[in-house]
Amino acid sequence: MPGGRRQREGPQVLRNRTVKTRVGFTLIELLVVIAIIAILAAILFPVFAQARDKARQATCISNLKQVGSALIMYIQDYDETLPAVTHADSCRANPTAAPSDAAYIGWPGWPVALQPYAKNYAFFGCPSDPHKGGFSKAVFCYQKQMVDAGIPGATLTMTAPAMQRLLPLSYSANYWLSLTSATKYKSGTSFGMVTLAGINKPAQVFFASETGTDPALGYAAYYTTPGYGNGVPPTARWPMGKRHADGRVWLFIDGHAKWTRDTPWLTAGGAAKSQLQIIDEYEAMGIFTDPATP
């Protein structure tokens, strides 16, 4: 009978029926997992950041080594004379002269002078530098240099941001290598650059190092010394060049580059140290500014 069949089939259906249960985390378990993830992130993220900065530091060293190779070739071609490293080497006194006033005297600053040997604009910029504004002061002398050098896109009416885009620069050269610059040992009474014969310690006298861009000025400068533009960030160019693990990368006259930890740029009382104080501190570390250092 139909009713009897349903009665016989009932126990079989009950035996084959599976009971579904819901499995999940309790609130306590979920909080423990979140806490473990947070601890791992706190441990690993700084490690990842340090690894990334190390990679950028290595790139920066490589960049300056390539600049050093271009520098050596330039020196060989120009009777062992270094390229211009100051505004006064390349430009007449009036920094706002119109192009027709011939503010540019024909001797390009080192970022332009090394271009025929570099054939690459990229390695003049540090990957950790968000501004790359060294060679970007908007004066006609700089614009004329870039136009005469045939840098793609350069015009006599370029703005400072346009100059930064065309020739990004994170490094500045040692302006004590110029005979036009005053140092603590001599006055700038001559014109031109020192020669290799005038550099007593080419493996210790630096040619260029990292520098920062003052947002108020809109540029850094393509010339520097240790402590040049020292003050309190974010409007001081010298401390803003400290981009790699509390230090910066240096290029020396012999073409080698290395990283060195910065000396403190403030006194114990919180005042900015003088330029000569910082120069002396780096000399004590074996990094010399004056080419005549005995």
C-alpha positions as CSV (number, residue, x, y, z in Angstrom):
1,M,0.0,0.0,0.0
2,P,1.2,3.5,-0.6
3,G,1.0,4.3,3.0
4,G,3.0,1.3,4.0
5,R,5.6,2.1,1.4
6,R,6.1,5.6,2.9
7,Q,6.3,4.0,6.4
8,R,9.0,1.5,5.2
9,E,10.9,4.2,3.4
10,G,10.9,6.7,6.3
11,P,13.7,5.0,8.4
12,Q,15.9,4.6,5.3
13,V,15.6,8.3,4.5
14,L,16.4,9.3,8.0
15,R,19.5,7.0,8.0
16,N,20.8,8.7,4.8
17,R,20.1,12.2,5.9
18,T,23.3,14.2,6.8
19,V,23.2,16.9,9.4
20,K,25.0,20.1,8.3
21,T,26.9,22.1,10.9
22,R,28.4,25.6,10.4
23,V,32.1,26.0,11.1
24,G,33.7,29.4,11.9
25,F,36.1,31.5,14.0
26,T,35.1,32.7,17.4
27,L,35.7,36.4,18.1
28,I,38.7,35.6,20.3
29,E,40.3,33.5,17.5
30,L,39.7,36.3,15.0
31,L,41.3,38.9,17.2
32,V,44.4,36.6,17.8
33,V,44.8,36.2,14.0
34,I,44.6,40.0,13.5
35,A,47.1,40.6,16.3
36,I,49.6,38.1,14.7
37,I,49.2,39.7,11.3
38,A,49.8,43.2,12.8
39,I,52.9,42.0,14.6
40,L,54.3,40.4,11.4
41,A,53.6,43.6,9.5
42,A,55.3,45.7,12.1
43,I,58.4,43.5,11.9
44,L,58.5,43.1,8.1
45,F,57.5,46.5,6.8
46,P,60.6,48.3,8.1
47,V,62.7,45.5,6.7
48,F,61.1,46.0,3.3
49,A,61.6,49.7,3.5
50,Q,65.3,49.3,4.4
51,A,65.7,46.9,1.5
52,R,64.1,49.3,-0.8
53,D,66.3,52.2,0.5
54,K,69.4,50.0,0.1
55,A,68.5,49.3,-3.5
56,R,68.0,53.1,-4.1
57,Q,71.3,53.8,-2.4
58,A,73.0,51.2,-4.7
59,T,71.4,52.9,-7.7
60,C,72.6,56.3,-6.5
61,I,76.2,55.0,-6.1
62,S,76.0,53.5,-9.6
63,N,74.7,56.9,-10.9
64,L,77.7,58.8,-9.5
65,K,80.1,56.2,-10.7
66,Q,78.8,56.8,-14.2
67,V,79.2,60.5,-13.7
68,G,82.7,59.8,-12.5
69,S,83.5,57.8,-15.7
70,A,82.2,60.8,-17.8
71,L,84.3,63.1,-15.7
72,I,87.5,61.1,-16.3
73,M,86.9,61.2,-20.0
74,Y,86.3,64.9,-20.0
75,I,89.4,65.5,-18.0
76,Q,91.5,63.5,-20.5
77,D,90.1,65.5,-23.4
78,Y,90.6,68.9,-21.8
79,D,94.3,68.8,-20.7
80,E,93.5,67.5,-17.2
81,T,91.2,70.4,-16.5
82,L,87.9,69.9,-14.7
83,P,84.6,71.2,-16.0
84,A,83.0,74.4,-14.6
85,V,81.4,74.0,-11.2
86,T,80.1,77.5,-10.4
87,H,77.8,80.1,-11.8
88,A,80.7,82.5,-12.0
89,D,82.6,80.1,-14.3
90,S,79.9,80.1,-16.9
91,C,77.9,83.3,-16.6
92,R,78.4,87.0,-16.5
93,A,77.6,88.8,-13.3
94,N,74.0,89.7,-14.2
95,P,72.0,86.5,-13.6
96,T,68.8,88.0,-15.1
97,A,70.3,89.2,-18.4
98,A,68.2,88.6,-21.5
99,P,69.5,86.1,-24.1
100,S,70.7,88.9,-26.3
101,D,72.9,90.2,-23.5
102,A,75.1,87.1,-23.8
103,A,75.0,86.2,-20.1
104,Y,76.5,82.8,-21.0
105,I,80.2,83.1,-21.8
106,G,80.5,79.7,-23.5
107,W,81.9,77.5,-20.8
108,P,79.1,75.1,-19.7
109,G,78.5,74.0,-16.2
110,W,79.5,70.4,-15.4
111,P,76.0,68.8,-15.8
112,V,75.9,70.1,-19.4
113,A,79.7,69.7,-20.1
114,L,79.5,65.9,-19.3
115,Q,76.5,65.2,-21.5
116,P,78.6,64.2,-24.6
117,Y,80.3,61.6,-22.4
118,A,77.2,60.5,-20.6
119,K,74.6,60.2,-23.3
120,N,72.1,59.7,-20.5
121,Y,70.1,62.1,-18.4
122,A,68.7,59.6,-16.0
123,F,71.8,59.0,-13.9
124,F,72.0,62.6,-12.9
125,G,69.0,62.1,-10.7
126,C,68.8,60.1,-7.4
127,P,65.8,57.7,-7.2
128,S,65.2,58.9,-3.6
129,D,65.1,62.6,-4.6
130,P,61.5,63.7,-5.3
131,H,62.6,67.1,-6.6
132,K,65.8,66.7,-8.7
133,G,66.1,70.5,-9.0
134,G,69.8,71.2,-9.0
135,F,70.3,72.7,-12.4
136,S,67.0,74.7,-12.6
137,K,67.5,78.3,-11.5
138,A,65.6,80.2,-14.1
139,V,68.3,82.5,-15.5
140,F,69.0,82.9,-19.2
141,C,72.6,81.8,-18.8
142,Y,71.5,78.3,-17.7
143,Q,68.8,78.2,-20.4
144,K,71.4,79.2,-23.1
145,Q,73.8,76.4,-21.9
146,M,71.1,73.8,-22.4
147,V,70.1,75.2,-25.8
148,D,73.7,75.3,-27.0
149,A,74.3,71.8,-25.8
150,G,71.3,70.5,-27.9
151,I,69.4,69.1,-24.9
152,P,66.1,68.0,-26.4
153,G,63.2,70.4,-25.7
154,A,65.5,73.2,-24.3
155,T,64.4,76.8,-25.2
156,L,65.6,80.2,-24.2
157,T,62.3,80.9,-22.4
158,M,62.2,77.7,-20.3
159,T,60.8,78.0,-16.8
160,A,62.6,76.4,-13.9
161,P,60.2,73.4,-13.8
162,A,60.8,72.8,-17.5
163,M,64.6,72.8,-16.8
164,Q,64.0,70.2,-14.0
165,R,62.1,67.9,-16.4
166,L,64.7,68.1,-19.2
167,L,67.8,67.9,-17.0
168,P,66.9,66.5,-13.5
169,L,69.8,66.8,-11.1
170,S,70.2,65.5,-7.6
171,Y,74.0,66.2,-7.3
172,S,76.1,69.3,-6.8
173,A,79.8,69.7,-7.5
174,N,82.5,71.0,-5.2
175,Y,82.8,74.7,-5.9
176,W,86.2,74.9,-4.3
177,L,87.5,73.2,-7.4
178,S,87.0,76.5,-9.2
179,L,89.7,79.2,-9.2
180,T,86.9,81.8,-9.1
181,S,85.7,80.7,-5.7
182,A,87.0,81.9,-2.3
183,T,88.1,79.2,0.1
184,K,89.4,79.4,3.7
185,Y,92.9,79.1,2.3
186,K,92.8,81.4,-0.7
187,S,90.8,84.2,-2.3
188,G,89.1,83.7,-5.7
189,T,91.2,86.0,-7.9
190,S,91.6,83.8,-10.9
191,F,89.3,82.4,-13.5
192,G,88.9,78.8,-14.5
193,M,89.1,75.4,-12.9
194,V,91.9,73.6,-11.1
195,T,93.8,70.8,-13.0
196,L,94.6,67.4,-11.8
197,A,98.1,68.6,-11.0
198,G,96.6,71.0,-8.5
199,I,94.7,68.3,-6.5
200,N,96.9,66.6,-4.0
201,K,94.5,63.9,-2.9
202,P,92.3,62.9,-5.9
203,A,91.0,59.8,-4.1
204,Q,89.8,62.0,-1.1
205,V,88.8,65.3,-2.6
206,F,85.2,65.1,-3.6
207,F,83.9,66.2,-7.0
208,A,80.1,65.9,-6.3
209,S,77.6,64.9,-3.7
210,E,73.9,64.8,-3.0
211,T,72.0,67.9,-2.4
212,G,68.4,68.9,-1.7
213,T,66.0,71.4,-3.3
214,D,64.7,74.3,-1.2
215,P,61.0,74.5,-2.0
216,A,61.0,78.2,-1.4
217,L,63.8,78.7,-4.0
218,G,62.6,76.1,-6.4
219,Y,66.1,74.8,-7.0
220,A,69.1,73.4,-5.2
221,A,72.3,74.5,-7.1
222,Y,74.7,72.6,-9.2
223,Y,77.6,73.6,-6.9
224,T,78.0,72.9,-3.2
225,T,80.4,72.2,-0.3
226,P,79.6,70.2,2.9
227,G,77.2,72.4,4.8
228,Y,76.3,74.7,1.9
229,G,72.7,75.8,2.4
230,N,72.7,74.3,6.0
231,G,69.7,75.0,8.2
232,V,66.5,73.4,9.4
233,P,64.5,71.2,6.9
234,P,62.3,71.3,4.9
235,T,63.8,74.6,3.6
236,A,67.5,73.8,4.0
237,R,69.3,72.2,1.1
238,W,72.2,70.6,2.9
239,P,70.2,68.3,5.3
240,M,67.7,67.5,2.6
241,G,70.5,65.8,0.7
242,K,70.7,63.1,3.5
243,R,68.6,60.6,1.6
244,H,70.1,57.2,2.4
245,A,70.3,55.7,5.9
246,D,71.3,59.0,7.6
247,G,73.9,59.7,5.0
248,R,74.7,60.6,1.3
249,V,76.7,59.4,-1.6
250,W,80.0,61.1,-2.7
251,L,81.9,61.1,-6.0
252,F,85.6,61.7,-5.8
253,I,88.1,63.1,-8.4
254,D,89.5,59.7,-9.2
255,G,86.1,58.5,-10.2
256,H,85.1,56.3,-7.3
257,A,81.9,56.8,-5.3
258,K,80.8,55.7,-1.8
259,W,78.2,56.3,0.8
260,T,79.1,58.0,4.1
261,R,76.9,58.7,7.2
262,D,76.3,62.4,7.7
263,T,77.8,64.4,10.6
264,P,75.2,66.2,12.7
265,W,74.2,69.4,11.0
266,L,73.0,71.1,14.2
267,T,75.0,72.1,17.3
268,A,74.1,70.7,20.8
269,G,72.1,73.9,21.3
270,G,70.0,73.3,18.2
271,A,71.6,75.9,16.0
272,A,72.6,75.2,12.4
273,K,76.4,74.6,12.2
274,S,78.4,76.9,9.9
275,Q,79.6,75.7,6.5
276,L,83.2,75.7,7.6
277,Q,82.4,73.7,10.7
278,I,80.8,70.9,8.6
279,I,83.7,71.1,6.1
280,D,86.2,70.5,8.9
281,E,84.1,67.6,10.3
282,Y,84.2,65.8,6.9
283,E,87.9,66.5,6.5
284,A,88.3,64.6,9.8
285,M,86.4,61.7,8.2
286,G,88.8,61.8,5.2
287,I,86.4,63.6,2.7
288,F,88.3,66.8,1.6
289,T,86.8,69.9,0.0
290,D,90.0,71.9,-0.7
291,P,92.0,70.6,-3.6
292,A,95.2,72.0,-2.0
293,T,94.8,69.8,1.1
294,P,98.4,68.6,1.8
